[in-house]
Amino acid sequence: MRPLASQPDNSRKEPFIRITKRADISRRNAALIRSAAVVLALFTGALLIITLGHNPFYVYADMLKGALGTKTVFKETVKTAVPLLSAAIAVALAFRMRFWNIGAEGQILAGAMGAAYFALFQYKSMPHWLLLIVMCIAAIVAGGIWGLIPAFFKAKWDTNETLFTLMLNYIALGIEQYLQNGPWKNPRSGFPKISMFTAEAKLPKLFGVHIGWVLAILLAAAAYIYLTHSKQGFETAVVGESTNTARYAGMNVSKIIIRTMFISGAIAGITGFMQVSGSDFTLTENTAGGVGFTAITVAWLSKLNPIIMIFVSFALAILEKGANRIQTTFKIPASAAEVLTGVILFFMLGCEFFINYRLVFKGRKERSNG
Amino acid sequence: MVKQTETAVLLSNVVKRFGRVVANDKVSLEVRRGEILALLGENGSGKTTLMNMLSGIYYPDEGQIFVNGQEVRIGSPKDAFSLGIGMIHQHFKLVDVLTAAENIILGLPGKAKINRAALAGEIREISQKYGFRVDPNKKIYNMSVSEKQTVEIIKVLYRGADILILDEPTAVLTPQETDRLFDVLRKMKADNKAIIIITHKMHEVLSVSDRVAILRKGQVVGTVETKDANRQNLTEMMVGHAVSLKINRPQPAENGQEALKIEGLTCLNSDGIKALDNVSFTLRSGEIMGVAGIAGSGQKELCEAITGLCPVQQGAICLSRPEGENLNIVGLTPTEIIRSGISMAFVPEDRLGMGLVASMDIVDNTMLKSYKIGKGPFLDRKTPRALAKDIVGSLEIVTPGLNAPVRLLSGGNVQKVLLGREIASKPMVLIAAYPVRGLDINSSYRIYDLLNEQKKKGVAVLYIGEDLDVLLELCDWIIVLCGGRVSGILDASQATKEEIGLKMTHIDALKEADL
């Protein structure tokens, strides 16, 4: 038999820090940790600003001013928040089913292309209100189909939805670029650009911002009710938890996956429609512009609760607009402003770890009740 | 025996917490060389946690561990091995595509080239010394559960362990295999090794151990010499109060009607291998039929075929309906089976992964199978809430509230929620797969009572079990599965454990023809 390995040096090698899971945490403590995270984020951001040679108080104040200071910038902030909110709702539906839809970007573009077709080529054939409805339906169908494709393959052959939805983003982008360079190119322009929509294809405004904001809030309320009180929402949650349980309960898992992803894609499609018809008034390769990815952050920060998403998307919009502002007023480079945003998001997401876990330092006896 | 009283391991006031749960509360324990110590306790009493601290998987929050009289810090399984401590886990940690010998040396330092002949020789030497039967060149995936366990034990011995911990080693073995394992353990004991065996089976404790340490709720409530112990007093120490260990078996209904008739049922499992092969039996109303067999002998597929979850290759599954003729449900989906008017309840083996939704509350879990009832796209939570309240009340479920996620409940309470819901559907046929697995004694007896109540009401109960003693006491009939085939259908009041154990591993070809 093998001799024993050399005796280890068992000299007090208690680890310096250990991580233990918390017992449930009170609401107050959770709020405390979150506020601490905000303070720490602002503090770390301040260090960054100081190294750039600015006064952090002025910079933060200017960020707020740039996002909320005047009516005009406030409207711009809302305009930024709207697509974030509706795209977050879209991905949250899929995430509730543990279907990792990171293809909202492509689904937004698909919806935008669907809407743009009618805006560009059919605007003469119907009245204003009907055109908008038709554009919206086209966006729903196009976005829905873009969401349905990976769901179908997942349901039939258990393909990996993360890769699949991601790849479909590039395909959607490729199609858009083809349209922009070829069949939909504005013949009077030297650049490969699609012409601007006519007034008939533009969303009306309410309180100075395109009506999409009302639509997004309605969507949030509807999604909340759908997820918590509808039979379909229940099925989505059960499938997300365990497909075995779903089968045991007599649910048609494939049907539920396909249906939920159609809805998810459709809502992303509506986002695309709102962008082209309410904000950009044309279709470009930047129509989605990363919204589909930022929406994932919004969805998780809100713990997939559509009502909380209203506030979180607005907060992220403030951050984005504020970061834009300080680029011009303080000549802070765009990349540094992005780092600042990243720092704040990092702390917000990172604090969830401290809500679930606790660090125990070497030598400290644990309290009997965590 | 030499050095009988030499202390191998001493635990002193060891504490381990997980969040608010105190898994081990100031546990002190002595393990001696040349003895077999049984660690007895109900599920959740902290046996495995305690041993995981010895084997380096967990690190204690407080307290000291002494090995061979020296205080040690065991920070990793590697540390444990170098102290001569080896643990054989309940779930084997072997690489399926490698041979026994390869698994045994896996992770050990050595040259790039393996001297297979020498290795095989060493393994044979260990095997002969303790009476193992193992082929060093056999691949793990070709092995039976008991062979795999043997490999795990040799793996630990090969690394020079002289303090062995076995976590519920008999849970997956037949009575015959258990006896063989115990012979090996006795030989290792004679070789002056310290052996700790974790179990909750009383008769094993009594037959193999020298001393018994009893854990309850994370604390050692006592250590007794096995020769002074008996079933009753051990149980009382384990549970904390007097319990009756007799399972009541009411008379089965006379001339119960055929509720479930299975003929020539053949199914493939998910790997395309025959999991059920020409299975036939009849289950009548008002009786409990037990299904015995080694784990993975087709029990899961049998349950799932009857409930429409596992596709059927061949054969018929006929269920009686309150109205209308018997119906062969082969080829129907679970939804279609429900729509056809058959009332069947199924308590699956995987409670939180199949029977219930772990993150949902009791109300939502109560409506898991009935949420579609009622018109419109919205859920009606009123009726399920009332039903959930009923179930919680009548089965005395301990829960922080109806809105607490079921994953927060203890195993026994989780099972009560599941069984409560299934019984509430007033089934004709009730299928319960391992309904007491992981439950404490009190909860287990409550579950037996509930099944007996159903039997008295005229429900046909199919009980998939693993504890042969329970099967013999509770059931009217026992059907033994061996490799997906029926190796015998026995009258439970006449059959013996040995008889069932034998049928679990052997099929008598002549007898089979008669079935």
Contacts between the chains, C-beta under 8 A, distances in Angstrom:
chain1	res1	chain2	res2	distance
A	1	B	122	7.3
A	1	B	125	7.8
A	1	B	126	7.1
A	1	B	157	7.5
A	1	B	158	7.1
A	1	B	160	6.0
A	2	B	108	7.9
A	2	B	158	6.5
A	2	B	159	6.6
A	2	B	160	5.2
A	3	B	160	6.7
A	4	B	82	6.7
A	4	B	84	6.2
A	4	B	160	5.0
A	5	B	81	7.1
A	5	B	82	4.7
A	5	B	160	7.8
A	6	B	82	7.3
A	7	B	82	6.6
A	7	B	83	7.9
A	8	B	78	7.9
A	8	B	79	5.5
A	8	B	82	5.0
A	8	B	83	7.6
A	10	B	70	7.7
A	10	B	71	7.6
A	10	B	72	4.5
A	10	B	73	5.0
A	10	B	79	7.3
A	11	B	73	7.9
A	12	B	73	6.4
A	13	B	73	5.3
A	13	B	75	5.7
A	14	B	59	7.6
A	14	B	73	6.4
A	14	B	75	7.9
A	15	B	59	7.3
A	15	B	75	7.1
A	18	B	59	7.0
A	20	B	17	7.3
A	20	B	18	7.5
A	20	B	19	7.2
A	21	B	18	6.2
A	21	B	19	4.9
A	22	B	19	5.8
A	23	B	19	3.8
A	23	B	20	3.2
A	23	B	21	7.6
A	24	B	19	7.9
A	24	B	20	7.7
A	229	B	378	5.4
A	229	B	379	5.7
A	230	B	377	5.3
A	230	B	378	5.5
A	230	B	379	6.6
A	231	B	371	5.8
A	231	B	372	6.4
A	231	B	377	6.0
A	231	B	378	6.9
A	231	B	379	5.7
A	232	B	377	6.8
A	234	B	364	7.2
A	234	B	371	5.6
A	234	B	379	5.8
A	237	B	357	7.4
A	237	B	360	7.2
A	238	B	357	5.6
A	238	B	360	7.9
A	238	B	368	7.1
A	241	B	357	4.7
A	241	B	358	6.5
A	241	B	359	6.0
A	241	B	360	7.4
A	242	B	353	5.3
A	242	B	354	6.8
A	242	B	357	6.9
A	242	B	358	7.9
A	244	B	350	6.9
A	244	B	353	5.8
A	244	B	354	4.5
A	245	B	353	6.8
A	245	B	354	5.4
A	245	B	355	7.2
A	245	B	356	7.0
A	245	B	357	5.6
A	245	B	368	7.3
A	247	B	309	5.8
A	247	B	334	7.0
A	248	B	307	7.6
A	248	B	309	6.6
A	248	B	334	7.2
A	248	B	346	7.3
A	248	B	348	6.4
A	248	B	354	5.0
A	248	B	355	6.6
A	249	B	334	7.8
A	249	B	368	4.8
A	249	B	369	5.2
A	249	B	371	7.9
A	250	B	333	7.4
A	250	B	334	4.1
A	250	B	335	4.2
A	250	B	338	6.0
A	250	B	369	6.5
A	252	B	333	7.9
A	252	B	335	7.5
A	360	B	61	7.9
A	365	B	62	7.0
A	366	B	17	6.6
A	366	B	61	5.4
A	366	B	62	7.5
A	369	B	20	6.6
A	370	B	17	7.3
A	370	B	19	5.9
A	370	B	20	6.1
